[in-house]
Every structure is written in C-alpha cells, then in structure tokens.
Amino acid sequence: MTETTVESIKTLLIETFEGTGNEGSYFTGQNNSIVCALKDLSSEG
C-alpha cells in the first residue's frame, strides 16, 4: 500500500470511531463521500 492509501484508511478509521472534529466527512461529504461512491451500486448484480 502507498503512504497515501495508508493515511486515507487511518483518517477514515479515526473518523469512524472518534468523529470528524471540525473537518469534512468521508461519510457525508458532497462529492467525495462513501455514500456518493455507493449510490450507483446495485444489489442485483
């Protein structure tokens, strides 16, 4: 894994268990959130 990937995962885990603080959120951001990434997926393969 690259350093950038490791840092992104670390940030995501901290946000998941400790909250976001004053920064944006991986879960609810407008254009780059997990919700945005998953919205086009279908459970019907």
C-alpha positions as CSV (number, residue, x, y, z in Angstrom):
1,M,0.0,0.0,0.0
2,T,1.1,3.5,-0.7
3,E,1.6,6.0,2.1
4,T,-1.4,8.0,0.8
5,T,-3.6,4.9,1.0
6,V,-2.5,4.1,4.5
7,E,-3.1,7.8,5.6
8,S,-6.6,7.7,4.0
9,I,-7.5,4.5,5.8
10,K,-6.2,5.9,9.0
11,T,-8.2,9.0,8.6
12,L,-11.3,7.0,7.8
13,L,-11.0,4.8,10.9
14,I,-10.4,7.8,13.2
15,E,-13.5,9.5,11.8
16,T,-15.5,6.3,12.2
17,F,-14.7,5.8,15.8
18,E,-13.8,9.3,17.1
19,G,-15.9,11.6,14.9
20,T,-14.9,14.3,12.4
21,G,-13.9,17.2,14.6
22,N,-14.1,20.4,12.5
23,E,-13.2,18.8,9.2
24,G,-15.3,17.4,6.4
25,S,-16.6,13.9,6.5
26,Y,-15.8,10.8,4.4
27,F,-19.4,9.6,5.1
28,T,-21.4,12.7,4.2
29,G,-19.2,15.0,2.0
30,Q,-21.0,16.4,-1.1
31,N,-18.8,15.0,-3.9
32,N,-16.4,12.5,-2.4
33,S,-18.2,10.6,0.3
34,I,-18.6,6.9,0.8
35,V,-22.4,7.5,0.3
36,C,-21.7,9.1,-3.1
37,A,-19.4,6.2,-4.1
38,L,-22.0,3.6,-3.2
39,K,-25.2,5.3,-4.6
40,D,-24.8,3.8,-8.0
41,L,-24.2,0.2,-6.9
42,S,-27.0,-2.3,-7.2
43,S,-27.7,-5.4,-5.2
44,E,-29.0,-7.1,-8.3
45,G,-25.6,-7.8,-9.8
